[in-house]
């Protein structure tokens, strides 16, 4: 079991009435003038933005707004937000939305006090020294960014999608009302559930196999999300299962399921290039790539895949053939993805096969021109990345 340092400073305010606490939370964390950051028109159509504006106004909290965040949030919007915050002397950011809005808010928070170009942090040229405080009103459970140290941004120039981690950006609070997720479209619900599960699976698949309690927590989280996802796709306004998914979103990416292990995240890194190149939904891209990654690395880590098959996917253990047990676990996970209408290959994801040139571009970007590797349980170089993309393209 690996030594660990667990840090999860975000205050979670969860439940039907949680939104009412927004003004006092902003004031508690020093918010004097707030940037209300959000995505598309749904935040306005749902009435949530109107409610936020009313609460801030009644509490005497000044604010400015910036909408237009898109899935796979763009650097150009981040730069726009930085300039707005500087001009308006904003000292607190409220993200109203899901992972894309939260990540965009974090990037803006990094950039306001930095004299250079904020992309320097994702390009490895600088390390942030500060970040504006950030609060979240969560509407889409998926990315887990509300409790993570991670920020993923896409540079419009070259469509480079990269992640960056620092505890400086961890949100001060996250308000979570599961009722706000009732109207999520089925595809977004399923993609979100997939993203949640992958955040846990990419910590579960580790070379450290003796973190017994952490493994048990991860297994329970995965089984709960699978059961809940099927239920809410049938009954979208089931509070119990929506709440389970929303809470799992945070627990899957606040490093709880990494205590004593080591995250791999190769599938995430491979998927970043899929969504960067093709603009696909992140969770769907993860479903499309995971099975190919799993088959590619399985034989070197049979005991871990065997445990996953039995404890998570309910596969009957074949003591005479561990490889078959492991393979059936991968197949069972892919069957779950298909049951919630998620793709399990690149052609299913983008509607056609990727060209050889597109595969080469993705492997080149993922490896940064062959200069870096990805993965921890199994370290992958550019050649490995290419082979996994090819497997997923069949």
N, C-alpha and C positions, 0 to 999 in steps of 0.2 A: 504494500500500500504506500503510495507516494505521500510525502509530507505536503500539507496544504495550508493556505491562508484564505479563509472564507470571509469575504467582505460584501455586504449587501445593505447599503445605507438607505435605500429608497423607502420612504414611508408609503405603505399601501393602504388606501381607503376604499373599501370594497362594499358594494351592495346597492340596493335600489335608491337609497337616499344619499349616496356618497357625493353626488354632484353639488349638493347644497353647501358643502364645506369648502368649495373652491376659493372664495374671497379670503377666508381666514388662513388658508394654507399659503396662498400667495403672500399675504402680509407677514406670516410667520417666517417665511424664508426671504424676506427683504425686498419683495417686489414693489417698486415704486411706479415704474412705467413698464408696461408689458407689451411684448410682441405676441399677438395671437396668430399662430402659424397653423395652416390647415391645407387640405388638399383641394378636392373639387367641389362641385355644387351640392353634393349629398349632405355635407355638414350644414349648409344653409337650409336645404329642403327639409331636413329632419327636424329643424327647429333648434338644434343644439347650439349653433352659433348665436342665434337670437338670445337664448337663455344665458350663454356665457357673457354676452355684451351687457345684458340687463343686470346680471349679478355684479359685474365689475363696476358698472356705472353707479349702481346703488351703494356700493362700498367705497366709492370715491377713488377707485383705482384707474389711473390713466392707461390708455392702451392704443396701439396701432395694429393693423392687420396686414397679413401677407398670405394669400392663398396661392393655389396653382401648383402645389407639390404633386408630382406624378409618381406612379410606381417606378422603382429603381430611381430614386431621387437624384436630380441633376445638379451639377456643380454651378451651373449658371443661376439657378434659383438660390442656391446658398450665397453666392456673391451678391445677389440682389438683396437678400435678407441682411447681410453684413452691412451694406451701405445704408439700408433703412434704419437699422439699429443705431448706427453711429450718428446719423442725422437726427434721429428722434431721441437720442440719449436713453435708449432702452436699457434696463438693468435686470430684466427677467423675461424668459421665454416660456410661453404656454403652448404646448403642442396638442392640438385637438385632432385626433385621428389615430392612425396605426403606425407601423414601423417606418414607413417612408417619411411621414411627417416628423416623427421623433428623430430619425437620423438626420434629416435636413436641419432640424432645430439644434441638434448637437453640433453639427458642422458650423452653423452660424455662430453658436456660442463660442466655439474655438476661435473663429476668425475675427470677432469684434475687437479683441485686444491684441491681435497679432499684426505687426507692421508689414509682413510679406503676404504672399498669396497663400490662402488657406489650403490649397491642394498640396503644398509642401509637406503637410503632415501625412497625407496618403502616399506621397511620392518618396517618403523616407528622407527628406531633406531637412526636416526640422521636427522638434517635439514641442507640443503645446505646453504653455506654462500656466494657462488659465482657461476658464470656460464660464460663460454666463450661467447662472442657475436656471434649471429647466424643470418645469412641472408638466405633467401629462394628464389629459383627459382621454382615456383610451376608448376607441370605438371599434378597432379591428384587432382581435387576438390572433397573433401569428408570430411576429418577429421577436417578441420578448425584449425589444429595445428599451421598454419602460423600466427594466431592472438590470440591464446589462451595461457593460463598459464598451460595447461595440458600436461602431458607426460605419455604415456602408454607403458610399457615394459613387455616382457615375459621372465621369468627366465627359462632357458633350464632345470634346475634341478627341476623336478616336474611340469614343464609347468605351472607355476604360472603367471597369467597375472594380473598386477596391475597398477593402475593409481596414479599419484602424481601431485600436483599442487603447483606452486610457480611463482610469478611474475618475479623472476630472469631469467627465461628461455624465457621470451617473446622475439620474434624475433625483430631485429632492423629494418629489412625491408622485404617486400615480393614482388617479381616481378611476375606479373601475366599476361601471354599472352594466351588468350582463344584459339588461334590457336594451341597451344601445346596439346590441348585436343581432337582435331579432330579424332585422330587415336585410342582413347581409345576403347577397345572392348565393345560391348553392355552390357555385364554382369557387367563389372567394372563401366560403366557409371551409370547403374541402382542402383548398390550397393552404389555408391558414393552419388547419389541423396537421397537414403534412409538414409544414415548416416547424411547428411546435415539436412534433415527434422527431424530426431530424436533428433539432438542437440537442435533444437528449440522446439519440442514437449515436451521434458523432462524439459524444462523451463516453457512452457505454462501450463502444468498440475501441478498446484501449489495451495496451500491452500489460497494464496493471490489472490483474484478475483477482486480487484479494481485498478489494474494497467492498466488503459484503453488504454493509448497510446502504452504501451509495448505489450499488447495483440493485438492491431491493426497491429503493425509492424510484430509480429509473424505470424498472420493470412495471411498477404500479402506475407510474405516470403514463407510460406508453399504452398500457391496457385500458386505462381510464379514458384517454383521448380517443382511442379507436372505438370504444363503445359509445362515447358521447357524440362523436362525429356522425355515426350512423343514426343516432336518435334525433339529432337536430336537423338532419337532412330530411327526416320524415315529419318532425314537429318543430318548426323553426322557432317557436316562442316558448319552448320548454326551458324555464328558468334554471332548473337544476343542472341540466346538461350544458347549457350555455355558460353557466357559472363555472362548471368544471373545466371547460375549455379555456375560459378567460384566465383562471388562476393558473392552469397548467402552462399557459403562454409565458407567464412570468417565471415560474419555477424552472422551466426548461432552459432558460438562458440567463439565470442569475448566478450560475456556477455551482448551485447546490448539487447537481448531478455530476459535477466534476471533482468533488471532494475526494481526494485519495486516488484519482485517476489522472488521465491526461487526454485532453480533447484531440481528435484527429482532424476533423473539418475538411478533409480532402474533397468530399462530395460538394460541400458548400463552395469551395474554391473553383471546382470544375463547373458548377452551376453558374457562378458569377459570370463566366464567359458566355454561357448560353443566353442568359437574360441580357447581358451587355450587347451581344451581337444581334439577337433576334427579338429583344424586347418582350420576352415571355414573362408570365407570372412566376415569381421566385419559387413558391411551393411546388408548382407544377413541374418546374425545371428540376427540382430536387428529386421528385418521384421518377422523372424520366432517366436520371443518371444513376440513382442509388444502386439499383440491381446490378448494373454493369460493374460499378466499383466493387460491390460485394463479391461478385463472382471472380473478379480479377485478383482480389487479395485473400479470398477465403481459405485456400489450401495452406497458407502459412499461419493461419490463426483459427484452426478448426475448433478448438475448445471454446473460444469466445462465440463463434457463430452457432455452435451446437447449443450452448447455454441460452443464447437468444432465441433459437428455434423452440426449445422446450419451455422456457420460463415466460417468454413473451407471446410467442405465436401459437403455443399449445400443441406443438408437433410431438407425436409419440416418438420417444427416443429409441433409435435403433442402435443397441450397444455393439452390434457386430459391424456396423458401418457408420462411423461418425460423420463421414463426408456426406452421406445421403441425408442424415438428419439435418446437417447444416444447410444443404441445398434446399431441402423442403422448407426450412425457415425463410430463406430468401424468397422462394416461390410463394409462400403464404403471405409475406409482406406485399409482394407485387399484386397478389390477388386482392388484398385489402385496398391498395391504391386503385385498382380497376373498379372495385365495388363502389368507391366514392367518386368515380369518373375522373381520376387522375391518370395521366399518361405514364407508361413505363418504358418509353423509348423516345429518341429524338424525332423520328418520323411522326409518331403520335402527337408529339408536343408542337411541332411547327408545320405539320401537314405535308411534309415531304422529307426525303433524306437530305442531310447536310452534304455539301460537296466536299471533295478532298481538300480543296482550298480553304473552305470554312473550318474544317477540322484542324488544319494546320494553323490557321489564324488563332483559333481558340487555345490550342496547345502552346503557341508562341506567347500569347498574352498571359496565360495562366502561369507559365514558367518564367515570365519576364525575359524572354529571349534566351531561355535555357540557363539563366543565372540563379534560379532558386528552385527548391523542391517544395512539395506540399505533403501533408499527412504526418502522423506521428506513430500510430500503430504500425503502419506500413508506409515508408517514405517513398514518394513517387517523383520521378524526374520527367522531363519533357516527353521522352519516348513512352513512358507508362501512361501519361496523360493522353497522348495520341491514341494508344491502344484502347483505353477505356472509352473515349469518344467513339471510336470505331465500333466497339461492342454495342454501345447504346444506339448506334446508327443502323443496326441490322433489323 
